[in-house]
Amino acid sequence: MRIVQIKSPPSLYISDQLGVFHMLTLLILSSLWAQPLNEMCILDGSLRNTFGYVRSNRDGSTRAHQGWDLRAKPLTPVYAVADSRVMSYGYSKGYGNYISIKSKNSGYIYFYAHLHEFYDWLIDVKAGEVIGKTGMTGNASGLSLSKAHLHFELRTKINPGLGLTGRLSPRFGIGLSKETLTCDK
């Protein structure tokens, strides 16, 4: 497990989906974060596996991806990123096995998907505590092993629906940028 102490704000830009209030809340209220995985690498080192309008449709238009796809072999431990309370867990067709936790400091919700297992006996968790293990469930179930990943989101609502509404880029929640996560393939 790797704990990240944020000493100064990372280089940030404010998107239409993220207001100044949200950015400052994250930076001020939470100075200690654990990463969701020990190794933090965007799947395939591709920006299409990050947050925003980064996916392409067949007609050339773009569509939203609501979180980060972090490369992870199945059964890799998954960690709570902040002192939190478990809000929900279960199975859905697209996400597969998932768990969501709500930060006790910022109030933001961290959502983890495609899990092999989640620990449903947990109620309150500490930053860095194991909350489950990665897997290939939901729409990740038909992928090759080289495409195994954790889907990780930062939310402002427990059930935000489709698109980016109710979600923020995870880089604001754990103080890392897309560029620092594009590891060698």
C-alpha positions as CSV (number, residue, x, y, z in Angstrom):
1,M,0.0,0.0,0.0
2,R,1.2,3.5,-0.8
3,I,0.0,6.5,1.1
4,V,0.4,9.9,-0.6
5,Q,0.9,13.0,1.5
6,I,-0.2,16.0,-0.5
7,K,2.0,19.0,0.5
8,S,1.1,21.4,-2.3
9,P,-1.8,21.4,-4.8
10,P,-1.0,19.5,-7.9
11,S,-1.1,21.3,-11.3
12,L,-4.8,21.5,-11.9
13,Y,-7.2,22.9,-14.5
14,I,-10.8,23.5,-13.9
15,S,-13.2,21.8,-16.3
16,D,-16.9,22.4,-16.7
17,Q,-17.6,19.4,-14.5
18,L,-15.4,20.7,-11.6
19,G,-16.0,24.0,-9.8
20,V,-13.5,25.9,-7.7
21,F,-15.5,24.9,-4.5
22,H,-15.1,21.2,-5.3
23,M,-11.4,21.5,-6.1
24,L,-10.7,23.5,-2.9
25,T,-12.7,21.1,-0.7
26,L,-10.6,18.2,-1.9
27,L,-7.3,20.0,-1.4
28,I,-8.2,21.5,2.0
29,L,-10.2,18.8,3.7
30,S,-8.0,15.8,2.7
31,S,-4.3,15.9,3.0
32,L,-3.7,12.1,3.4
33,W,-4.8,9.7,0.7
34,A,-4.0,6.1,-0.2
35,Q,-3.9,5.0,-3.8
36,P,-6.5,2.5,-4.8
37,L,-3.8,0.2,-6.1
38,N,-0.1,-0.3,-5.3
39,E,0.8,0.2,-8.9
40,M,-1.0,3.2,-10.5
41,C,-0.9,2.8,-14.3
42,I,-3.6,3.7,-16.8
43,L,-4.5,0.7,-18.8
44,D,-2.4,0.6,-22.0
45,G,-0.9,4.0,-21.1
46,S,-3.8,5.4,-23.1
47,L,-5.7,8.6,-22.4
48,R,-8.8,6.9,-23.7
49,N,-8.8,5.0,-20.4
50,T,-9.0,8.2,-18.3
51,F,-11.8,10.5,-17.3
52,G,-13.8,12.7,-19.7
53,Y,-14.9,12.6,-23.4
54,V,-12.1,10.3,-24.4
55,R,-13.8,7.4,-26.1
56,S,-14.6,7.4,-29.8
57,N,-17.9,6.2,-31.4
58,R,-17.9,4.6,-34.8
59,D,-19.1,7.9,-36.4
60,G,-16.0,9.7,-35.0
61,S,-17.9,11.5,-32.2
62,T,-16.7,11.2,-28.7
63,R,-18.4,9.7,-25.6
64,A,-17.8,9.9,-21.9
65,H,-15.7,7.6,-19.8
66,Q,-16.6,8.2,-16.2
67,G,-13.4,7.2,-14.4
68,W,-9.9,5.7,-14.8
69,D,-9.1,2.2,-15.9
70,L,-6.1,1.3,-13.9
71,R,-4.1,-1.8,-15.0
72,A,-4.3,-4.6,-12.5
73,K,-4.0,-8.3,-12.6
74,P,-7.0,-10.2,-11.2
75,L,-6.9,-10.7,-7.4
76,T,-4.8,-7.6,-6.8
77,P,-5.7,-5.9,-3.5
78,V,-7.8,-2.7,-3.8
79,Y,-7.4,0.0,-1.1
80,A,-9.7,2.6,0.4
81,V,-8.3,6.0,-0.7
82,A,-9.6,7.8,2.3
83,D,-11.1,7.2,5.8
84,S,-14.6,6.4,4.6
85,R,-17.9,4.6,5.2
86,V,-19.1,1.9,2.8
87,M,-22.2,3.2,1.0
88,S,-23.1,0.4,-1.4
89,Y,-21.8,-2.8,-3.0
90,G,-23.2,-5.4,-5.4
91,Y,-23.3,-6.4,-9.0
92,S,-24.4,-4.6,-12.2
93,K,-24.3,-5.6,-15.8
94,G,-21.7,-3.0,-16.9
95,Y,-19.7,-2.6,-13.7
96,G,-19.8,-6.2,-12.5
97,N,-18.9,-6.5,-8.8
98,Y,-18.5,-3.0,-7.3
99,I,-18.1,-1.2,-4.0
100,S,-18.5,2.5,-3.2
101,I,-17.2,4.3,-0.2
102,K,-17.9,7.9,1.0
103,S,-15.0,10.0,2.5
104,K,-15.6,11.1,6.0
105,N,-13.6,14.3,5.3
106,S,-14.7,15.5,1.9
107,G,-18.0,13.7,1.5
108,Y,-17.0,12.5,-2.0
109,I,-17.7,9.0,-3.1
110,Y,-15.1,6.6,-4.5
111,F,-16.4,3.9,-6.7
112,Y,-14.5,0.7,-7.6
113,A,-15.7,-1.7,-10.3
114,H,-14.9,-5.0,-12.2
115,L,-13.9,-6.5,-8.8
116,H,-13.4,-10.3,-8.2
117,E,-14.6,-9.7,-4.7
118,F,-15.4,-6.9,-2.2
119,Y,-15.6,-7.2,1.5
120,D,-19.3,-6.8,2.3
121,W,-18.7,-7.0,6.1
122,L,-16.9,-3.6,6.1
123,I,-18.7,-0.5,7.4
124,D,-16.1,2.0,8.3
125,V,-12.7,1.8,6.5
126,K,-9.4,3.6,7.0
127,A,-7.3,5.0,4.1
128,G,-5.1,2.2,2.9
129,E,-7.4,-0.6,4.2
130,V,-8.0,-3.5,1.7
131,I,-11.7,-3.4,0.6
132,G,-11.6,-6.0,-2.1
133,K,-9.6,-7.6,-5.0
134,T,-9.6,-6.8,-8.7
135,G,-11.3,-9.0,-11.2
136,M,-12.8,-9.1,-14.7
137,T,-16.5,-8.8,-14.1
138,G,-19.2,-6.8,-15.9
139,N,-18.2,-5.5,-19.3
140,A,-14.6,-6.4,-18.5
141,S,-15.4,-10.2,-18.4
142,G,-14.8,-10.8,-22.0
143,L,-11.4,-9.0,-22.2
144,S,-8.1,-10.7,-22.5
145,L,-6.0,-10.9,-19.4
146,S,-3.7,-8.1,-20.7
147,K,-6.7,-5.8,-20.5
148,A,-7.6,-6.6,-16.8
149,H,-8.2,-3.4,-14.8
150,L,-9.8,-1.6,-11.9
151,H,-12.4,0.9,-13.0
152,F,-12.1,3.8,-10.4
153,E,-14.4,6.8,-10.2
154,L,-14.8,9.9,-8.0
155,R,-18.4,10.8,-7.5
156,T,-20.5,13.6,-6.0
157,K,-23.7,11.4,-6.0
158,I,-24.1,7.8,-5.0
159,N,-26.0,7.0,-8.3
160,P,-25.1,9.6,-10.8
161,G,-26.5,8.0,-13.9
162,L,-25.0,8.2,-17.4
163,G,-22.5,10.7,-18.6
164,L,-20.2,12.8,-16.5
165,T,-22.8,14.5,-14.3
166,G,-22.2,13.7,-10.7
167,R,-18.6,12.7,-11.3
168,L,-15.2,14.3,-11.1
169,S,-11.8,13.3,-12.5
170,P,-10.1,10.9,-10.0
171,R,-6.9,12.9,-10.4
172,F,-8.4,15.6,-8.2
173,G,-9.2,13.1,-5.5
174,I,-5.8,11.5,-5.1
175,G,-3.6,14.3,-6.3
176,L,-2.1,12.7,-9.4
177,S,-2.2,13.6,-13.0
178,K,-2.9,11.6,-16.1
179,E,0.7,12.1,-17.2
180,T,2.1,10.5,-14.0
181,L,0.0,7.4,-14.6
182,T,1.0,6.4,-18.1
183,C,3.5,3.7,-17.3
184,D,5.3,1.6,-19.7
185,K,3.0,-0.9,-21.3
